[in-house]
Amino acid sequence: MVTAITSETEFNSLISNGLSVVHFYADWSEPCQYMNNILSDLASDSDFQNIKVAKCLAEDFAELSLKYNVSAVPKFILFRNGVQVDVLDGVDPIQLNKKIQALLTKGSQKEQKVEDINLRLKSLINSAPVMLFMKGSKSEPKCKFSTAIINLLKEIGAEFSTFDILQDQVVREKLKIYSNWPTYPQLYINGELIGGLDIVKELKESGELNDLLKLEKNKTNLDERLKSLTNKANVMVFMKGDKQVARCGFSNQLIQILNQTGIDYETFDILSDEEVRQGLKVYSDWPTYPQVYVKGSLIGGLDIIKELKEGGELNATLKGEM
């Protein structure tokens, strides 16, 4: 049986114990419907009775989609005891079958658990060139040490991503063992541990931190380019694809809403320019796409546009009247 996820609580409960596979899909996508049928066939096979099978509408669960890097569908994520251990993108029934078989037959559970958490930690550490594991987020640090290191990195113009260890007890405890570093915050550059606040302070004072971060001298030029792009039209949308062909479900949904307003807008395909894709997230302090700007000012992403539409404020906002 394939479980249709109806809440984030149900999702977390389903993946928390044992083996599970979740299909992130869109109901408007024919490839997704095809793979849902394949998934139903697999779930009814007696060989797969020890694995839980579910499907999750990516657009209805934006936070889960963001957490598991679902930028396109169909996407299958395989879990063991709540830890992601494998992934499959696209339409490939044969490969899906192989991955599920491998999940069912792989190693002893105790050994696998250690392997899985180490794999997840390695993936998190390498999810951005500069990764900071801290209490809270970049915009809301939740301890004085995290606040101090955030301010230090911002002061020198560093581009970095963060992970809130307060939101994940497994990562919080296991990363200390994995890195052999007992406290937080922890700063990683290109997958290598640099250290905590004291070491980062010393590196900044000696000038070595700038060298490690390889801060671009042309950051000012990039900021000027981004400012120019966000002001290119009264309404600018930064998205995956363009207004003719959106290349992810979130961008597609946003375009449909904007088209209903009758207000003219321009788009920029972030998939065509990695510098803009990464730089704009720092420039706007907004970590996801799509992003909507009106007269150069960030309005927000899909969720905010939906809220403005429901509140009857979208047209006025897009016209710059609010």
Phi, psi and chi 1 to 4 in degrees:
 res  aa     phi    psi   chi1   chi2   chi3   chi4
   1 MET       -  138.7 -178.6 -177.1   71.8      -
   2 VAL  -100.0  121.7  178.6      -      -      -
   3 THR   -84.7  128.7  -60.0      -      -      -
   4 ALA   -90.1  113.9      -      -      -      -
   5 ILE   -66.6  128.9  -62.5  -62.6      -      -
   6 THR  -115.6   -9.4   57.9      -      -      -
   7 SER  -157.2  159.1   68.9      -      -      -
   8 GLU   -66.0  -33.1 -169.9  167.4  -23.1      -
   9 THR   -62.8  -43.3  -60.4      -      -      -
  10 GLU   -63.6  -40.4 -177.9 -178.5   19.8      -
  11 PHE   -59.6  -51.1  175.6   91.2      -      -
  12 ASN   -62.1  -38.1  -68.8  -30.3      -      -
  13 SER   -66.3  -40.9  175.3      -      -      -
  14 LEU   -64.8  -41.1 -178.1  131.7      -      -
  15 ILE   -87.8   -9.1   69.4  168.2      -      -
  16 SER   -66.4  -33.0   62.8      -      -      -
  17 ASN  -128.7  140.8  -67.0  -58.5      -      -
  18 GLY    74.5 -155.6      -      -      -      -
  19 LEU  -103.3  141.5  -50.7  175.9      -      -
  20 SER  -153.7  153.0   53.2      -      -      -
  21 VAL  -132.0  131.6   56.9      -      -      -
  22 VAL  -121.5  129.3  179.7      -      -      -
  23 HIS   -96.9  112.3  177.3 -157.8      -      -
  24 PHE   -85.0  120.6  -77.2   85.3      -      -
  25 TYR  -140.8  173.5   74.8  104.9      -      -
  26 ALA  -126.7  136.3      -      -      -      -
  27 ASP   -72.8  -13.4   51.5   10.8      -      -
  28 TRP   -90.5   -3.6   45.9  -97.2      -      -
  29 SER   -98.1  119.9  167.0      -      -      -
  30 GLU   -63.5  -41.9  -70.0 -174.1    8.4      -
  31 PRO   -58.3  -35.8  -27.0   36.3      -      -
  32 CYS   -66.3  -42.1  -73.2      -      -      -
  33 GLN   -62.8  -40.3  -61.3  -54.3  -35.8      -
  34 TYR   -61.0  -45.5  170.6   71.8      -      -
  35 MET   -71.2  -27.7  -70.4  -55.3  -67.7      -
  36 ASN   -64.1  -37.9  -88.2  -22.9      -      -
  37 ASN   -65.6  -40.8  -68.4  -26.1      -      -
  38 ILE   -62.1  -42.5  -64.7  -64.8      -      -
  39 LEU   -63.1  -39.2 -156.3   59.9      -      -
  40 SER   -62.6  -40.9  -65.6      -      -      -
  41 ASP   -63.4  -42.5  -68.6  -19.4      -      -
  42 LEU   -65.8  -40.3  -68.7  174.8      -      -
  43 ALA   -65.2  -27.5      -      -      -      -
  44 SER   -84.5   -7.8   62.7      -      -      -
  45 ASP   -76.1  131.9 -167.0  -40.5      -      -
  46 SER   -63.1  -23.3   59.5      -      -      -
  47 ASP   -67.2  -19.5  -69.1  -18.5      -      -
  48 PHE  -108.6   22.4  -62.7  129.0      -      -
  49 GLN   -68.9  -16.6   60.4 -177.2  -10.7      -
  50 ASN   -95.2   12.3  -67.4  -35.0      -      -
  51 ILE  -127.9  136.6 -171.2  166.7      -      -
  52 LYS   -86.8  136.9  -70.7  170.2  -78.1 -173.2
  53 VAL  -121.0  133.2 -179.8      -      -      -
  54 ALA  -145.4  161.4      -      -      -      -
  55 LYS  -128.7  144.1   58.4 -176.6 -179.2  179.8
  56 CYS  -137.1  122.2  179.2      -      -      -
  57 LEU   -68.7  111.2  -88.0  169.8      -      -
  58 ALA   -58.1  -41.3      -      -      -      -
  59 GLU   -72.6  -23.4  -66.9  176.1   -3.8      -
  60 ASP   -82.9  -18.2  -73.5   -4.2      -      -
  61 PHE  -127.4   71.4  -63.9   93.3      -      -
  62 ALA   -62.5  -38.1      -      -      -      -
  63 GLU   -67.0  -40.9  -69.8 -173.2    5.8      -
  64 LEU   -65.3  -41.0  -73.5  176.2      -      -
  65 SER   -62.4  -40.9  -64.8      -      -      -
  66 LEU   -66.7  -43.5  179.8   62.0      -      -
  67 LYS   -60.4  -38.1  179.6  177.4 -179.6  179.3
  68 TYR  -104.8   20.7  -67.7  104.8      -      -
  69 ASN    56.5   43.3  -62.0  -44.6      -      -
  70 VAL   -88.2   95.1 -179.9      -      -      -
  71 SER  -104.1  -11.1   58.1      -      -      -
  72 ALA  -151.4  153.1      -      -      -      -
  73 VAL  -124.8  155.4  -68.4      -      -      -
  74 PRO   -74.6  149.4   26.1  -33.6      -      -
  75 LYS  -141.9  131.4 -179.2  163.8 -172.1  168.0
  76 PHE  -113.2  130.9  -63.6   85.6      -      -
  77 ILE  -121.1  129.8  -59.3 -179.8      -      -
  78 LEU  -105.1  135.4  -71.6   75.4      -      -
  79 PHE  -124.8  149.2  -62.8   90.3      -      -
  80 ARG  -130.2  115.2 -174.9 -170.7  -62.9  -89.8
  81 ASN    52.7   44.2  -63.9  -36.4      -      -
  82 GLY    82.5   -2.7      -      -      -      -
  83 VAL  -105.7  129.1  177.8      -      -      -
  84 GLN   -67.6  127.2  177.2 -179.8  -29.1      -
  85 VAL  -120.0  -15.8  -66.0      -      -      -
  86 ASP  -161.6  163.9 -152.3  -13.4      -      -
  87 VAL  -150.0  150.8   64.8      -      -      -
  88 LEU  -139.9  126.0  174.5   67.7      -      -
  89 ASP  -104.2  138.0  -69.4  -67.6      -      -
  90 GLY    91.1 -171.7      -      -      -      -
  91 VAL   -95.2  103.7  179.2      -      -      -
  92 ASP  -155.4   79.5 -165.3  -22.9      -      -
  93 PRO   -57.9  -38.4  -21.3   32.0      -      -
  94 ILE   -64.9  -45.7  -65.2  175.6      -      -
  95 GLN   -67.5  -34.8 -167.3   62.2   25.3      -
  96 LEU   -62.1  -45.6  177.6   61.5      -      -
  97 ASN   -58.8  -43.9 -170.7    7.2      -      -
  98 LYS   -63.8  -41.4  -73.1 -178.6  178.3  179.4
  99 LYS   -67.1  -38.5  -74.4 -178.7  177.1  -69.8
 100 ILE   -67.5  -42.3  -66.4  175.8      -      -
 101 GLN   -59.1  -43.1  -69.0  -79.2   10.0      -
 102 ALA   -64.6  -38.4      -      -      -      -
 103 LEU   -64.1  -38.3 -176.0   64.8      -      -
 104 LEU   -72.0  -28.4  -72.7  165.2      -      -
 105 THR  -105.8   -2.3   58.0      -      -      -
 106 LYS   -78.8  127.9 -153.0  170.4 -177.0  179.5
 107 GLY    35.4  174.6      -      -      -      -
 108 SER   -73.8  152.5   72.7      -      -      -
 109 GLN   -64.1  -39.2 -166.8  159.3  -22.2      -
 110 LYS   -66.2  -47.0 -175.6  174.7 -179.3 -179.6
 111 GLU   -64.2  -39.4  -68.2  173.6  -11.5      -
 112 GLN   -66.2  -35.3 -171.7   62.2   40.0      -
 113 LYS   -62.7  -42.2 -169.0  171.5 -177.6  179.4
 114 VAL   -65.6  -43.7  173.5      -      -      -
 115 GLU   -62.1  -41.2 -179.6 -177.0  -20.1      -
 116 ASP   -66.0  -44.8  -69.4  -14.8      -      -
 117 ILE   -68.2  -37.3 -173.7   59.4      -      -
 118 ASN   -65.4  -37.4  -74.4  -14.7      -      -
 119 LEU   -64.4  -41.7  179.8   65.5      -      -
 120 ARG   -66.3  -42.5 -176.3  179.1  176.0 -148.2
 121 LEU   -62.7  -43.1  -67.2  173.4      -      -
 122 LYS   -61.6  -41.2 -176.3  176.8 -179.9 -179.9
 123 SER   -64.2  -42.8  175.9      -      -      -
 124 LEU   -64.5  -44.6  -75.2  170.9      -      -
 125 ILE   -60.8  -35.9  -70.9  167.9      -      -
 126 ASN   -96.0    9.9  -73.4  -82.4      -      -
 127 SER   -73.5  -12.9   61.5      -      -      -
 128 ALA  -151.0  152.8      -      -      -      -
 129 PRO   -57.1  -37.4  -25.5   34.7      -      -
 130 VAL  -124.3  113.9 -178.0      -      -      -
 131 MET  -120.4  131.5  -87.9  -62.3  -62.8      -
 132 LEU  -118.0  120.2  178.8   64.9      -      -
 133 PHE   -96.6  121.6  -68.3   82.0      -      -
 134 MET  -150.8  176.4   57.3  176.8  -76.8      -
 135 LYS   -94.3  114.4  -66.0  178.9  179.7  178.7
 136 GLY    97.5 -160.0      -      -      -      -
 137 SER  -124.8  176.1   63.0      -      -      -
 138 LYS   -58.2  -39.3 -174.6 -175.2  -62.9 -171.1
 139 SER   -85.4  -21.6   57.5      -      -      -
 140 GLU  -139.7   72.0  -66.6 -175.2   28.3      -
 141 PRO   -64.2  146.9   19.7  -29.2      -      -
 142 LYS  -119.5   21.0  -66.6 -176.2  177.8  177.8
 143 CYS  -155.7  161.0   77.4      -      -      -
 144 LYS   -67.5  -31.4   63.0 -179.8 -178.7  179.7
 145 PHE   -70.5  -41.4  -56.3  110.2      -      -
 146 SER   -64.5  -40.9  -66.1      -      -      -
 147 THR   -60.5  -43.6  -59.9      -      -      -
 148 ALA   -64.4  -42.6      -      -      -      -
 149 ILE   -73.0  -34.1 -161.2  167.3      -      -
 150 ILE   -61.8  -47.1  -74.2  -72.1      -      -
 151 ASN   -62.6  -38.4  -70.1  -20.9      -      -
 152 LEU   -63.8  -46.4 -175.1  153.7      -      -
 153 LEU   -67.1  -38.7  -68.7  171.5      -      -
 154 LYS   -66.8  -36.1  -74.7 -176.1  175.1  179.5
 155 GLU   -61.0  -36.5 -179.0 -176.8  -25.7      -
 156 ILE   -93.8    4.9   62.4  174.0      -      -
 157 GLY    77.0   26.1      -      -      -      -
 158 ALA   -73.5  144.0      -      -      -      -
 159 GLU   -99.4  124.3  -61.8  178.8    5.4      -
 160 PHE  -153.8  158.8   60.7   99.2      -      -
 161 SER  -113.5  160.7  -62.3      -      -      -
 162 THR  -129.7  157.8   62.0      -      -      -
 163 PHE  -131.7  128.1 -176.2   92.4      -      -
 164 ASP   -87.1  106.4 -176.5    1.6      -      -
 165 ILE   -69.9  -17.3   57.6  161.8      -      -
 166 LEU   -70.9  -17.8  -62.5  177.6      -      -
 167 GLN   -91.5   -5.6  -60.2  -62.7  -43.5      -
 168 ASP  -148.0   98.6 -165.0  -44.6      -      -
 169 GLN   -65.2  -33.4 -171.0   64.4   26.0      -
 170 VAL   -63.9  -49.6  173.5      -      -      -
 171 VAL   -61.9  -42.9  170.7      -      -      -
 172 ARG   -56.6  -44.2 -179.4  178.0 -177.8  175.2
 173 GLU   -82.3  -43.7  -64.4  -56.8  -37.0      -
 174 LYS   -75.1  -29.6  -62.2  -59.7 -178.1 -177.4
 175 LEU   -65.2  -31.6 -174.3   59.9      -      -
 176 LYS   -63.3  -36.5  -68.7 -172.0  -73.5 -172.1
 177 ILE   -75.7  -45.6  -60.8  169.8      -      -
 178 TYR   -58.2  -42.9 -178.4   87.6      -      -
 179 SER   -94.1   -8.8   62.0      -      -      -
 180 ASN    55.6   44.2 -165.0   25.8      -      -
 181 TRP  -137.0  114.7 -165.6  -91.0      -      -
 182 PRO   -81.8   -7.9   30.3  -35.0      -      -
 183 THR  -128.3  170.6   59.3      -      -      -
 184 TYR  -125.8  152.2  -69.1   99.9      -      -
 185 PRO   -76.7  162.6   27.6  -35.7      -      -
 186 GLN  -127.7  130.4  -65.7 -178.4   15.1      -
 187 LEU  -109.5  129.9 -179.3   67.7      -      -
 188 TYR  -119.2  138.2  -67.7   77.4      -      -
 189 ILE  -124.9  121.8  -61.7  177.3      -      -
 190 ASN    52.4   40.7  -64.9  -35.3      -      -
 191 GLY    83.2   -1.6      -      -      -      -
 192 GLU  -108.8  135.5  -62.7  -66.4  -30.6      -
 193 LEU   -69.0  127.4  174.6   66.1      -      -
 194 ILE   -94.0  -43.7  -58.4  -57.3      -      -
 195 GLY   141.4 -162.0      -      -      -      -
 196 GLY  -101.0 -161.0      -      -      -      -
 197 LEU   -59.7  -45.9  175.2   60.0      -      -
 198 ASP   -61.5  -43.7  -71.0  -18.2      -      -
 199 ILE   -68.3  -40.6  -71.8  180.0      -      -
 200 VAL   -63.5  -38.3  172.4      -      -      -
 201 LYS   -60.2  -46.6  -81.4 -177.2  176.1  178.4
 202 GLU   -62.0  -42.1  -68.9  174.8    7.2      -
 203 LEU   -65.4  -37.0  -69.6  170.7      -      -
 204 LYS   -65.3  -45.2  177.0 -180.0  179.3  -74.4
 205 GLU   -64.4  -32.1  -69.5  167.5    3.1      -
 206 SER   -85.0  -10.1   68.8      -      -      -
 207 GLY    87.0   -3.3      -      -      -      -
 208 GLU   -73.3  -26.6  -65.7  176.7   71.0      -
 209 LEU   -64.0  -41.0 -175.1   58.8      -      -
 210 ASN   -60.3  -39.1  -77.5   34.7      -      -
 211 ASP   -66.8  -40.8  -67.3  -25.9      -      -
 212 LEU   -65.3  -40.1  -74.5  170.1      -      -
 213 LEU   -78.9  -15.5  -68.9  168.4      -      -
 214 LYS    51.8   50.3  -64.6 -180.0 -179.6  177.5
 215 LEU   -59.4  129.7  -64.6  175.9      -      -
 216 GLU   -73.9  130.5  -61.0  -68.9  -18.7      -
 217 LYS   -68.6  -20.7  -67.8 -178.4  179.9  179.4
 218 ASN   -95.5   22.2   65.6  -13.2      -      -
 219 LYS   -58.5  -37.6 -177.0  179.7 -175.2  -60.6
 220 THR   -61.3  -41.1  -59.4      -      -      -
 221 ASN   -63.2  -39.6  -67.5  -25.0      -      -
 222 LEU   -64.9  -44.1  175.6   58.1      -      -
 223 ASP   -59.9  -40.0  -75.6  -10.0      -      -
 224 GLU   -65.0  -39.2  -70.7  176.5   -5.7      -
 225 ARG   -65.1  -43.7 -176.1 -176.5  175.9 -149.5
 226 LEU   -64.8  -40.1  -65.6  173.6      -      -
 227 LYS   -60.9  -41.6 -177.5  178.1  179.8  179.6
 228 SER   -64.3  -41.9  175.8      -      -      -
 229 LEU   -66.8  -42.4  -76.9  171.6      -      -
 230 THR   -69.0  -19.5   55.1      -      -      -
 231 ASN  -102.5    8.5  -76.3  -84.1      -      -
 232 LYS   -62.2  -34.5 -176.0  178.7  177.6 -177.8
 233 ALA  -139.9  160.8      -      -      -      -
 234 ASN   -56.9  -37.9  -76.6  -19.5      -      -
 235 VAL  -123.4  116.2 -179.4      -      -      -
 236 MET  -118.6  132.6  -83.6  -63.9  -61.5      -
 237 VAL  -117.6  122.6  179.7      -      -      -
 238 PHE  -101.6  119.0  -67.0   80.5      -      -
 239 MET  -151.3  176.5   56.9  178.5  -74.4      -
 240 LYS   -92.7  109.9  -66.0  178.8  179.5  178.6
 241 GLY    99.9 -156.1      -      -      -      -
 242 ASP  -140.5 -176.3   54.8   40.4      -      -
 243 LYS   -66.4  -21.1   63.9  168.9   69.3  175.0
 244 GLN   -83.0  -41.6  -75.7   76.2   37.3      -
 245 VAL  -135.4   95.9 -178.2      -      -      -
 246 ALA   -74.6  141.8      -      -      -      -
 247 ARG  -114.4   21.2  -63.0  179.5   63.4 -175.5
 248 CYS  -157.7  159.0   80.6      -      -      -
 249 GLY   -61.5  -38.1      -      -      -      -
 250 PHE   -67.5  -43.3  -54.7  112.0      -      -
 251 SER   -64.2  -40.5  -65.3      -      -      -
 252 ASN   -61.7  -42.6 -179.1   65.9      -      -
 253 GLN   -66.8  -39.4 -164.1  169.3  -10.1      -
 254 LEU   -63.8  -45.2  175.9   65.7      -      -
 255 ILE   -59.8  -41.2  -69.9  -59.1      -      -
 256 GLN   -61.5  -39.8  -69.7 -176.8   26.3      -
 257 ILE   -67.4  -45.5  -67.1  173.1      -      -
 258 LEU   -64.1  -38.1  -66.5  179.3      -      -
 259 ASN   -62.6  -30.8  -73.9  -16.9      -      -
 260 GLN   -70.8  -19.9  -68.3  170.4    7.6      -
 261 THR   -79.4  -22.8   66.6      -      -      -
 262 GLY    76.0    6.1      -      -      -      -
 263 ILE   -91.0  135.2  -64.8  173.2      -      -
 264 ASP   -70.8  144.6 -167.4   30.2      -      -
 265 TYR  -153.0  159.1   63.4   94.1      -      -
 266 GLU  -115.7  157.0  -63.7  -67.1  -30.0      -
 267 THR  -125.1  155.3   61.6      -      -      -
 268 PHE  -129.7  126.9 -176.2   94.6      -      -
 269 ASP   -84.9  105.6 -177.4    3.5      -      -
 270 ILE   -67.8  -18.9   58.3  162.5      -      -
 271 LEU   -71.3  -15.2  -62.1  177.1      -      -
 272 SER   -92.3   -6.9   68.3      -      -      -
 273 ASP  -150.1   99.5 -166.8  -44.2      -      -
 274 GLU   -65.5  -33.4 -171.3   64.8   19.8      -
 275 GLU   -62.4  -45.4 -177.8 -178.7   52.8      -
 276 VAL   -67.6  -42.7  171.1      -      -      -
 277 ARG   -56.3  -45.4 -179.9  178.4 -176.4  175.1
 278 GLN   -82.0  -41.0  -60.8  -57.4  -30.3      -
 279 GLY   -67.2  -35.4      -      -      -      -
 280 LEU   -67.7  -31.1 -170.1   60.4      -      -
 281 LYS   -62.6  -37.0  -69.3 -171.3  -73.8 -172.1
 282 VAL   -77.2  -44.5  177.6      -      -      -
 283 TYR   -57.0  -41.6  178.2   84.9      -      -
 284 SER   -96.8   -9.1   62.3      -      -      -
 285 ASP    54.4   42.6 -162.3   21.1      -      -
 286 TRP  -134.5  113.1 -167.0  -87.8      -      -
 287 PRO   -81.2   -8.8   30.8  -35.3      -      -
 288 THR  -127.1  167.9   59.5      -      -      -
 289 TYR  -123.7  152.6  -68.8  101.1      -      -
 290 PRO   -76.8  163.0   27.8  -35.8      -      -
 291 GLN  -129.2  137.7  -65.1 -178.8   14.6      -
 292 VAL  -116.3  128.9  179.0      -      -      -
 293 TYR  -117.7  140.0  -67.5   75.9      -      -
 294 VAL  -121.6  118.1  173.1      -      -      -
 295 LYS    51.3   41.8  -63.3 -179.5  178.8  179.3
 296 GLY    85.7   -6.2      -      -      -      -
 297 SER  -104.2  134.8  -64.0      -      -      -
 298 LEU   -68.3  128.1  175.7   67.6      -      -
 299 ILE   -92.9  -44.7  -58.8  -57.6      -      -
 300 GLY   144.8 -162.3      -      -      -      -
 301 GLY  -105.1 -159.4      -      -      -      -
 302 LEU   -58.6  -44.5  175.8   60.4      -      -
 303 ASP   -60.7  -42.3  -71.6  -17.1      -      -
 304 ILE   -69.1  -39.3  -71.5  179.8      -      -
 305 ILE   -61.5  -40.9  -64.8  -61.4      -      -
 306 LYS   -60.7  -43.8  -77.9 -177.8  175.0  179.4
 307 GLU   -63.2  -42.0  -70.7  175.1    8.1      -
 308 LEU   -63.8  -38.6  -69.6  169.9      -      -
 309 LYS   -64.8  -47.0  178.9 -174.1  176.2 -175.5
 310 GLU   -64.1  -30.5  -69.1  167.9    1.4      -
 311 GLY   -87.4    1.0      -      -      -      -
 312 GLY    73.4   18.8      -      -      -      -
 313 GLU  -108.5   -1.6  -59.2  173.5  -19.1      -
 314 LEU   -64.3  -50.0 -179.7   57.0      -      -
 315 ASN   -59.7  -45.5  -79.8   46.7      -      -
 316 ALA   -63.5  -38.6      -      -      -      -
 317 THR   -64.8  -45.0  -59.5      -      -      -
 318 LEU   -66.0  -25.6  -64.9  177.0      -      -
 319 LYS   -86.1   -2.6  -69.3  176.6 -178.3  177.2
 320 GLY    76.6   23.1      -      -      -      -
 321 GLU   -93.3   -5.1  -62.9  171.9   -5.1      -
 322 MET  -127.9      -  -63.5 -173.0   67.6      -
